[in-house]
Amino acid sequence: MEVVLSDRSPCEAAVDAVVIGVFADKQLDGPAAAVNEACGGTIQHLLDSGELSGRTGEVVQLWSLPGVAATQIALVGLGERERWGAGACAQAAGTAARRLAAQPRGDVLFALGEVSEAATAAAGIAAAMAACHGQDLYRAERKLHPFKRLLWSQADASAVERGKILGEAVNLTRRLVNEPPAVIYPETFAERAVEIARATGLEAEVWDADRLQAERMGALLAVARGSSRPPRVVILRHRAGGEGKKGLFLVGKGVTFDSGGLSLKSNDSMKDMKCDMAGAATVLGAMQAIARLDVPHPVVGVMGLVENMPGSAAMKLGDVLTARNGRTIEVMNTDAEGRLVLADALALAVDQGADRIIDLATLTGACMVALGTDVVGLMSNDPGWSDQVRQAADACGELCWPLPMFSVYDELIQSDVADIKNSTGVRWAGAITAAKFLAQFVGEVPWTHLDIAGPAFLERPKPWLDGGATGVMVRTLVEVVERLSKATG
């Protein structure tokens, strides 16, 4: 999809559709006021009659309005004016775009109003791009049709370019997660990552099974043993910002399919487990955007890639694994495998001199029990660092919430036969104890863990996004890096 800045009047633009925003206070201004005047008060009449309220997510489509050159006008509710920002703009633009993408269209002009801030405009553009792409990758007749051109008004060229880069990064992540596990597995994910590195100027390393053995990645290798697909670790480096700056490491869980191993999942629990590599896909999407935006701060992306299958060599309950940092792990549940992959990946980040770490993983169903399916769980060993990550998410309109990391939880992961165990065997505090397990592998490095199990994959569509992968936290990771670059000069 081509994305361009437009200075066309919403009344005079001869396009397939113009998207106009209306706030819930029903006060028309900007493009909405201009179109209302041109068409003889139609929008005001809809407001007065109650046919249009301006509530978030509302869309009213009008065709062949007098005084308007566009084939149709789509009026989208922007919600409360005082709550307007990146999140509200993304939801409104995505809702309108998804409605319009139900039919093939050429040029669509977005003139929402009050989107002069670059971050707000970029969020809206990225969301509109995501809304035009669905999970129907293999349907003969697609349900959604990307526009030929997305035109965005009331912004500057840099904001439009930024929005396009972010939208493409989000859609990269979504595409990887939505692909079936026969298409995306450790080797093919690694190949895609190398292609992206070459296209964007990132440095890339791919570690195969022999290298992983030499690098003492015993926990990750144990997960991979039950599959015929060999594991990979991908390391992407964005070198920028000067020699004096230490690097942020983004670490992603990449279980390209999770059967549960010998602790086999049920059919219903397994059917969407192609999404268990969303953490790694999020890191890859963010690294692409960081490189294309040329953010002046060093960043390293580490993606641990495995399949978790119940083959004859699969790890067994009671096995004791030795992770990269020497910690021994008693296996109590082979379906608690993501933390084993992350353990070695996090230890690798520490060994390679990470100044700060963020990891992302579809790690626990317990996080969804605690926070629902729309909110990311945030856990950390450093309150100051976790606050920075949360503030970046807030600025992007992505929802995350901190969970406590009190020392009392450490008792739940202690093992009688090894240093720690990978599952507590009890229902309580599952998301937190998983984070406590990960904390064993980061030492004193400031680290924030993002459990994206709920928001990374939608069982059903939202008004602004199709079901399947969401690309959640890609924009937040980019925002974090940009803020670090400004803070360190």
N, C-alpha and C positions, 0 to 999 in steps of 0.2 A: 504494500500500500504506500502510495506517495503521500507525504505530509508536507504541507506548505503553509506559510504565512499568507494571509489574505487581507487586503485593504478594501475589499468590495463592500458596498453597502448591502445590508441584509435585504433591502427592498429591491435593489437593482440587480443583484447577482442572479444570472440565469443558470441556476444549478438544479440538481434533482431534488435537493431538500435543504432547508435552512433550519438549524436548531436554535431556538430562542429560549432563554431562561426566564422564569417568573418566580419571584420570591413569595413566601407564604403570607407576607404582609399586604400583598396585592397592589403594591405601589409600583407602577410601571415606569421604568427609566431605561436609558441606554437603548440597545437594539429593540427591546420589547416595546418601548414607547414609540420608536420610529415606525415599526411595523404596524402597531395599533393605529397610528395616525394615517399611514398610507392606505390601510384597508378599511378605513371608515369606522374604527372603534370596535372591531370584532373581538379582539382579545379582552378589552374591558367588558364587553357584553358577556363573554364567557365567565369572567370573574364575578360579575354582578348576579348572574343567574345560578352560580354554584357549579357550573359545568367544569370549571377550572379553579383549583384551590392554591396551587403553588407548593403543595406538600412534596417532600422528598420522594422521588421515584415515580411521580405522576407524569404521564405523557399523553398529550392530546394532539392528534394529527389533523391538519386542515389542508384541503386541496384547492388549487385554483383561486386563491384569494385575490380580489381586485387590488390593484396597486402594487402587487408583489410579483417579481419576475420568476421566482422559483416555482417549480412544479408543486411543491408542498411545503408547508411550515409544520415543524414539530415543536410544540410547546412543552417544555420539561420543567417540572417543579424543582426549585433550588432549596427548598426548606426555609428555615429561619435565617434571616439576613445576618443576625449577630453570630451565628454559628458557621458562617461561610468561611471556607478555607480549602486546603488541598483535598481533604477527605470528602467534603461535600461536593466539590467540583468533580472529583473522580466518580462519585456515585451518580451524579446527574448526567455527566457526559457519557458514562458507560451505559446507563439505562436508555438514553436516547439512541445511542449508537446500536445497541443490541436490537432495539425495536426496528430501527431502519434497516439493519443488516439482514432482516428476514427476507428481503427481496434484493436482487442485484441492483446496484446503483452506481452511477458515475461519480460526480462531484457532490460532496456534502459539506456545507459550510456551517461551522459552529460559531455562533455569536451569543454566548451565554450572558455576557454582561458581568462587570465587576471581577474580571480575571486578570487585572493588570499585573499582579504579583507573578513573577516568573515561576515560582514553585507551584502556585495554584494552577496556572496554565499548563505546566508540564505534567502535573498529575492528571488533569482532565484529558490531555492528549493521549497519555499512556493508557488510561482507562478506556477511552474510546477505541483505541487500537486493539486492546485485549478483548473488548466486547464483540468485535467483528469476527473473532476466531473462536471456534468451538472445539469440542472433543470428537466431532464426527469426522475423524481423519480418513476413515475407510468406508464412508457411505457413498453410494453412487450419486445420490442427491443430497447435497449439503443443506443443513438447516440455516447456516449463516453464510453471508457473502461479504467479504471485505470490500469496502468502497474502492473505486479506482483512485480517487483522491480525497483526502481529508483536508479541508481548508479550515484554518483557525484564525479568528480575528481577535483584536484587542490584546495583543501580546507583541513581544519583540522577537526578532529572528532567533536569538540565542535560546529563548524559552521554548520556541517551537522545535528547534533542533534537539534540545535536551529532552523534550517530551517524546520525540520520535525515538531517540536512543533508548530511553527508559522503556517505552512500549515494546520495542523490538527485544529488549532484554527479558522483559516479563513474558513475552510470547515464546522466546527461546526456552525458558524454564518450563512453561506450560506444555510446549510441544514435546519436550523430552519426557516429562512425567506422563503425558497422555499416550505416548507410544506404547504398544504392547511389549511384554517382556521378551518376546522372541525377536524384537527389533532392537530394543535398547537393553543391553547387558554389559558387563564390565568392559569388554574389549571395544564394543561399538561406542559406548559412552566416551571412553578414552580417545578413540579416533575422532569423535566429534569435537572434543575439547581441544585436541591438537589443531584441527581445522580452524577453530575460532581463534586460537592463539596466533596462528600464522596470519590470519586476516586482520588482527588487531594489534599486532606487535608485542604480545605477551610472550614471555619465555615459558617453555613447557618441558616438563619431565614426565615420563610415564614409567612407573616401576612395575615389572612383571613379577610372577611368583618367585622366581629365583632371587631377584633383588629384594623382595619383601622378606624372604627367608634370611638373606644376608643382613638385612636391616633389623632383624629381631622383632618382626611384626607378628608375634605369636598369637595374639588374640584375634586379629583380623583374619589370619590364615586359618584359624580353627573354624571360623564361621564358613569360610569358603570351601572347606574340605568335602562337604556333602554334595557339591555341585560339579557338573562336568564343565562349567564355564570358569575359566581361571580368573583369579582376582586381579585387580589393578589398583594402584594409587596414582592419581594425577596431581601434579604440583604445577601451578601457574604463578608466574611472578610478574608483577607490575612494578618496575623499577622507576621511581619518580620522586622528585622532591628534595634531592640532594643527599649526599653521603651521610650527613649527620642525623638523619631521621631514622628511627627504628620502625620496624614493620608491624602492621596489623595482619594477623593471620585469620582467614575465614575458613572454617573447617566444616565440611558437609558429610553427612551420612548418606552413602549411596548403595543401599541394598536394592538392587534392580528388580528383584522379586523375592518376597519373603513368604515361604510356605510355613514357617515356624520351625523348620528342621524336624527333629524327632519329636519335639513338643508340637505336633502338627496342629495347625489352625483348622477350624471348621470351614466348610465351603463358603458360608456367608462372610466370615472374617478374612478369607483369603482372596476373594474375587477382585478386590481393588488394590492388592499388594504390589502392583506395578508402581504405585505411588510412593513406595518406601525409599525411593532414591530422591525424594523431593529436596532434601537438604543439600545434597551434592548438586542437583540441578539449579537450586537457588544460588549457590556459590558461583556456578559457571555463568549464569545469567548476569549476576552482579559484576563479575570480573570482566565480562564483555563490555558492560556499560562503563565501568571505571576506566578501562583502557581507551574506549572510544571518546569519552569525555576528557581524557588525559588529566585526570585528577592528580595534582602534585603531591602525592603521598605514597610511600611504598606499601604495597599490599601483596600478600601471598595467599592463594587459594589452594587448599588441600582437600581432595575428594577421595574418600575410601570407598572402593567399589567391589561389591561381592554379590553373589546369589546365596540365599540361605535355603538349602534343599536337604531332604532326608536321605541322601545317597548312602551307600555302604560304608563310606569313610567319614560320615558326618560325626561331629562332636556329640558326645553323650553326656547325659546327666551324671554328675560326679567327676567328670574330667577336671583336671587342674591345668590351667593355661598360664603361661608366663608372658606378660605384656612387654612392650619395648622398654619401659622404664624399670623392669625387674619385678613389678608387683605381680603376685600370683593370684589367680582368680578361680574360685570353685564354680563350676557350671551347675546351676540349679534349675535353669529353664533355657532350652535352646532357642526359644522364641524371644528371649531378651538379648538378642544378638546385636542390635544397633549400637548399644553402649560398648560392646566389645570392639566393634569396628572403630568407633570414635576414640576409644582408649588409646589405641596405637597412633591414630592420626593426631590426637592432641599431644601425646608425648613427642611425636615427630616435630610438631610446631614448637614446642618448648626447646627441643634440641637444636632447632635451626634458628634460635634467637628471637622468638616472638616477643614483641613488646606488649602487645595486647592480643586477646583471642576472642572471637565470637564463633560458636558452633551452632549449627542448625540441624534439626533432625525431626522426622516424624517418629518420635521416640516412644510415647506412652499413650494408651487409651485413658490412663488415669488423669492426664492433663485435660482431656475433654470432659471427664466427669467433674473436674474441679471448675473449669472455666467455660465449658461449652465448646461449640465448633467454630466460633468466629474470633476467638481471642487466643493469641500466642502466649504461652507460659514463659516467663523470664526468670532465670535463676543465676546466681553469680557468687563469686567469692570476693567481690569488690563492689560495695554499694555505689561508689562514685562512678565507676565504669558502667555499671548497669543503668544508672540514671542517665548517662550520656546516650546509651543505646535507646532507652525508652523515650527520651526527648526527641531523638531523631525519628522514631516511629510515630510519635504524636504529630510532628511536623508534616509527615507524609500521609497522615490519616489512617495509618495501620494500627490495629489494636493489639496491645500486649499488656500483660499484668504480672507483677512480681509475686513469686511464691517464696516463703521463708526457707532459710538454709541454716537453721539452728543446729548446734553440735549434737543435740540429742538424737537427730536422725542418723548420725554416723553408726550408732549401735545396730541399726537394722541391717546394715550391709556387712557386718563382721561375720567371718567364717570360722568354723572350728578346725578346718583342715588347710586353709590357705589364708592369704592376707585379707581378702574380701570375697564376696560372692556376688554373682551377677543378678540375682533375684532374691527378694526377701521372703517370698512364699506367703506373704500376708497381703491383705487388700489395702492397707493404710498407707497414705502418702506416697503412692507409686511414682508420681512425676518427680517428687522431691528426692526420693531415695535413688532414682535413676541419675539425677543431677549430682547427688552426693557421690555416687560411683564415679562419675566423670571427673569430679573434683580431685580424685586421687591421681590424676594424670596431668595436671596443669601446674603443679608446684605452687610457687608464689606469683606466677604471672597473672595479671588481671584478666579475668575470663568471664564471659557471659554466655549462658546456654539458652537457646531459644527452642522450645518444644513446639513445633509447628504442626503437630499431628492433626489437630482439628481444622485450622484454616487452610491448610495446603491443598485440600482436595474436597470438592463439594459433591455430595451425593445427589443433590438436585440443583437445578439452575437458580441463580439469583436474578432479579430484574436487570442487573447490570453486568452479569457474567454467566456464561454457560456452565453447566456442571462439569466435573472433572477438575483438573489442575487449575490453580489460581495464580501462581507466581508470587504468593505473599512473601513479603520482606525483601524482595529484590530492591525495591526503591529505598527501603530503610537502610540497607547495607550501603548503598551508594551515598545516601545522606550522611551516614556515620563517617565515611571516609572523607567526604567533602568538609565536614566540620572539623575533623582532625587536621586536615591540611591547612585550614584557616587558623586553628589554634596554635599550630607549631610554626606558622609563618612560611 
